Amino acid sequence: MDPSYVLLIKALVAVVTLIVLIAKWQVNAFLTLLLVSIGLGLWSGMEPDSVAEAIQNGMGGVLGSIAGIIALGAMMGQLLAQSGGAGIVADRINNWLGPKRAVWSIALISFLVGLPVFFAVGLALLAPIVWSISRSSAKPVMWIGIPALAALSAAHGLVPPHPGPMTALEILGADPGKALILALIVAIPATIISGPVYAFVWLKFFKTNSDSDELKNEDLIKSKESSGHNALTTDKKSNWPKPTFLTSLSVLLAPAFLMSIAAICDWKWPENKTWKPWMDMIGSPLVAMLISTFYGCIVLAFKHGIGAKNVYQTLESSLGPIASVLLVVGAGAGLNRTLMESGVGDAIAEITQTWSMSPILLGWLISAMIRVATGSATVAITTSAGIIAPMALANPGTHLELLALSLGAGSMILSHVNDAGFGLV
């Protein structure tokens, strides 16, 4: 058999083994991810020291970029929950549209939040809102969560200036302005279908009796919160003076606002050397989240006379539950790196180079295959763009903006256990 196919079969066996160990036998996800990464690396022919190095580099690379963001997001979420701000936003949404339309409102908010911010940032910000709406409407948390995830994913994978779409545009030499318009035309209906519409289907066919009962049972909620069931934040009752809706919303949208301002400055005045570096720093996800967290402390706590000790305890209590999340995310990134360095992406590239079909369809298919195999949307877009670019140049009629869009769409398919984002969700 062709070595490329053999390597793909080995990767498939590793992923299936991982799913069975975690889902069926309830083996610790962090340990399982590490063991399967080592096994796959050795089985695929990597040197033992290279396997260990790949896992360490994968963990370090991802955690280095998102650990601080997740921690700050947890702090902001705890501030919103402890102050009651998350509940106030959720109640206002329910009052405007009604509990039955909550899926539409959370999809809209999530899409707006997701346009300027990364997926992990958006998830950290929206988690307390999702939980609050779920509790106030007595609906399963996934009924609210699915539209939020759909909106964040569509924005992250399709809409510039997110890293994946921008990478594809640069490699293909496509027009960012045209690509943005086309991306919005595709991303909005994609969000509606895979968000609110699918959530209603899910609720109708997969809802169990225990879902609503559990949400109505306060003791069970508290028990799950104390055990870290909600890994990003908890929505505990407190005696803090309640903030206004606009104040709570301003804290929620602060990171998106800062990143948007930085992106606009980059687009409008790309050559300005005086304040552009400062705007780039302020608009980076980590610094934007840091500024927003301090802003949240001021307007949600200190403005209402909450002492520094109480604020410190609130922020400190938010970090414990995310430890296991970070470990699983890091281990998933280790598996991701092992898959890439074992040559899975190259194997898919070699197999598909001889296929004859429309560049747009082929690009989507290659991107989807690499995403499923390696778990990385960025790797899927970058690799598939490099493969498909010569084909696009050889076919002058190929619409480059649509081709870039198809690569982004392919990179969003079937997130599962080898994806760090899956562990984060």
N, C-alpha and C positions, 0 to 999 in steps of 0.2 A: 504493500500500500504506500501511496505517496506520503513522505514524512510530514508534510503539512497537515494532511488529514489525520495522521496519527496524533500529532500534537493537539489538534482541536478535540479529538476524542478524549485524550487525557485531561484536558481542561474541563470538558463536560463532565467527566467522571468525578473530578475534584469538586465541582460546584454541586452536583447531585449529592455527593457524600456529605458535604457541608450542610446542605438543607436538611437531609435526613437526621444528622446528628443533633442539629439545633432544634428542629421542629418536632421530630418524632421522639427522640430519646432525651430531649431537654438537657443536653450537654452545654456547659457554659460557653456562650458565644465567643468571648474573648479567647479562651483557650483553644476552642475548635478552629477558629480562624488562623491562629498561629500554627497549629499542628498541620492543618490542611495546606497552608502555604509552604511549610517545610517539605511535606510529602510531595506536593506537586512540583516544587523546584527540583528536588532530587530525581523524581521520576522522569521529568522532561530533559534531564541531562545536564543541568547546571552544576557547577562546582559547589561543594558544601559551603565554602566560605562566601561564595557569591550569593547563595540562598540567604544566608544570615544578613549579609550586607543589603540585599534587596529589601528584605522585610524592614530592617532598621531605617533605610532611606525612605521607604514608603510611609512608614509611621511618622518619621520626623518631618517629612515634607508636608503632609496634610495637617498634622497637629500644629506645626509651626505657623500655618496660615489661618487655621480656624479655631484653635483652642481658646485663644484670647477673645475671639468674637463670640464664641458660644458662652464663655464665662460672663462676659459683659451683657450678652443677651439674657442670660439667666438672672443677672442682677436687675436689669430693667424690668424683666417680667415679674420678679418678686416685688419690686417697688409698685408696679401697676396693680398687682394682686393684693398686696398688703394694704395699700391706700384705698382700695376699692375702685381704682380707676378702670381696671379691666372690666369689672362688672357694670360700671356706668356706661362705658362704650357699648358693651353687649346689650344692655337694657335699652339704650337709645336706638340701636339698630333694630331690636325686636319691636319697639314701639312704632318705628317708622314703617316697617314692612310687615311686621307680624312674625311670629315664630316659624310659620310654614315657609316664609320667604327668606329665612335667615341664610340659607345656602347661597342665595343670589347676592345678598349684601356682603357676605364674607368673601365670595369670589371677587366682587368688585374691589373691595378694600385690599385683598391680597394681590390682585393684579397691579393696582396702583403702587402698593408697597414694593412689589417685585420688580417693577420697571428699573429703578435705579440701584437696588441692593442685591447682593448675592443671595442664593437660595438659603444658606445657613443663617444669614442675618434675618431674612424675612421670616423664616420658621421660628427663630427665637423670639422675634417681636410679636408674632401672631399667636403663639401658643396660649398665652393667658386669655386672649380674646376668644379663641376657639373653645377653651374649657368653660369660660363664663357663659357663652351662648349655649353650650351643650347643657349646662346645669339649669339655666333659666328656662330653656325650652323643653327640658326633660327628654332630650333626644340623644341617641348614641353619639359619642364624641367623633366617630369616624364619619357620621353623616355631615357634620360641620367641617371636619378635617379634610375630607376628599376635595371639596371645592377650593379650599385654601392651597392644598398641595398642587392641584391642577393649575391654578393661576400662577403660582410661584414657578412651577416647572416650565410652563409655556413662555413666561417672560424670560427665564434663565436660558432656555435652549434656543429661542427663536428671535428674540428682539435685541438688536444692537443698543447700547454698547457693551452687552455682556461678553465675557471673554470668548466663549465658543463661537457665537455668530461673527464677532469681529475677526477672529482668527481665520475663519472660512473666507470672509470678504477680502482680507489682505492677501491670502494665498491665491485666490482666484482673480483678484484685481477687479472686483465688482464695486458698484456704486453704493456707498452706505446709505445715502438719502433714499434712493429707490428701494433698497433692501428693507429699510425701516418701515416704509409704507406697506410693502408686501407682507412684512412680518406681522404688523398689527392686523392686517386683513385676515391672516391665517390664525394668529394667536388668540384673537377674541372668540371666534366660534369654537376653536379647539378647547379653550377654557370652559365654555358653556357646555359642550358635549361631554367632556371628560370630567367636569366639575359638578355643577348642580344637576344636570340631567342624569349622569351616572349615579350621583348620590341618591336620587329618588329611586332609581332602579335597585340600587344596593339595599336601600331601606325596605323596599317592598319585598324583595326575594330573600334577603339574608339576615334580616333583623330577627333576633331571638327575644324571648319574653324577658330574659334577664337584663337586656340592655337598658330599657327604661326603668325597670325596677331598681337596678343598681344606681342609676343616676338620681333616683328619688330617695335612696337610702343614705342619709347623711353619715351614718356610722361607717358604712362601707367606703364612702368617699374619703372620709378622714383617714381611715385605715390605709387606703391606697396612697393617699398623699404622703402620709408619714413614712411609708415604705419606699418612696421614690417612684411611684407609678407614673406620675407626671414628672418626667426627668428634667424639664426645663424650668418649671415654676410650679408653685402651688397657689391656690386661690383661697387662702384662709381668711376667716373673718377677723377683723381687728377693730380697735377703738380709734383709729386714726380719723381725724376730720376728713370728710369726703371731698375730693377735688371736683371741679366742674368737668363737664363733658369736653369742652374745648381744651382745657388744660391736659386732660388725659390723652386726648387725640393728638395734641402737639408733641407729647412725649413719645407716643407710638410712631409718629411720622418724622421725628427729628432726624434719625439717621438717613432716611430717604431724602429729606430736604437737603442735608449737607452734601450727600453724594450727587444729587441732581445739580446743585449749584456748581460743584467742581466739574461735572461733565459738561455743563453749558459753557463754562469758562474755557475748558479745553477745546470745545468745538468753535467757539466764537473768537477767542484770542489765543490760538495755539502757539504763537511765537513770543508772547509776552514773557520776559525773563525776570521781571521784578517780583510779581506776586504769584505767578503760575506755580512755582514750587510749593508755596504755602498752601495754595488751593488744592494741589495734588495731595499734600499731606492731610489737610482737613477732610478731603473727600475720600481718603482711603478707608476701607471698612473698619479697621481696628480703631483708628483715631475718631472717626465719626461716631462709632459706638461708645467710645470713652467720653467724648464731649456730651453725648446724649444721656449717658448714665449720670454724669454730674448735673446736667440740667434736670433730669428726673428727680434726683435727690433734693434739689433746691425747690422746685415747684410742687412736688408731691409730699415733701417731708418738712424741710426746714421752714418753708413759707407758712406752714400750719403749726409751727412750734414743736415739732417732733425733735427730741434731743438727739445729739450725735451718737449716743450709746445705742438707742433704738435703731437708728439708721444702720449703724455698724452691724448689729445683730441681724437685721433684715438682709443685708447684703451677704453676710457670712453664711447664713442659713441657705442661701440659694446655690452655693457652690457644691455642697455635699452630694446631692442627687445626681449631678452631671458627671461625677468621676467615672461611673461605669459606662456612661454614654461615650465619653472621650476615649476610653480604652477600646470599646468596640469599633468606633470610628477609625481609630488608629490601626487596629488589627486588620480591618477591612481594607485600608489603604496599603497595608503590607502585602496582602493577597493580591491586590490590584497591581502593585509594582512587580511582584513575582510573576504574574501572568504576562506582563509586558516584557520583562527581561527574559522570560522563557521563549519568547518569539511568537506568541499567539497572534499578535497584530500583524507581524510580517507574514505569517502563514496565511492569514485571511487575504492579505494583499496579493500574495503569490497566486492563490487559488482564483481570485476574481479578475486578475488582469486579462485573462483570456476570454472572459465573458463578453458577449456582444448584445448590447441593449442601449436604450436611451441613457445618456450620461446622468440625467436627473434621477431616473429610477435606479440606475446602478449606484450612484452616489449615496442615495438614501439607504439602499440595501447594504452596502459596504459599511457605512457609518453605524447602522443598526447592529450588524454582526460583530463589529469591533466593540461596540458598547456592551452588548450582552456578554461577550467573551472576557473583556478586561474590566468592565465596571466603571470606566472613566469616560465621561462625555467629552472632555477636552481632548483626550487621546483619540477618541473616535472621530471627532471633527478634523483634527490636525492630520491624522493619518489618511483618512478618506479624501480630504482635500488635496493632499499631495499625490494620491493615486489618480484622482479623477481630473486634476488640472490639465495634464497633457491631452487627455481625451477631449476636454472642453475646447482647448485651443485648436484641436484637429477638426472640430465641428463648429464652424463659425456661427451657426444658427442657434447655438445653445444659449439660453437666457441665464447669465451668470448669477444674477440676484436670486432667481428661483432655484438655481443649483445650490447656492449657499444655504438657502432656506431648507432645502431638502436634506442637506447634511445635518443641519441643526435638529430637524425633526427626527431623523434617524438616531441621533445621539441621545434622544430622550426616551427611547423605547426600553421597556422591561428592566427597570432598576431592581436589582435583587441583592443577594447577600455579599457579592464581591464589590459592591458600591458603598463607599463611605457614607454617602447621603442616605442610603437605605437604613443603615445603623442609626444615623442621627434622627431620622423620622421615628 
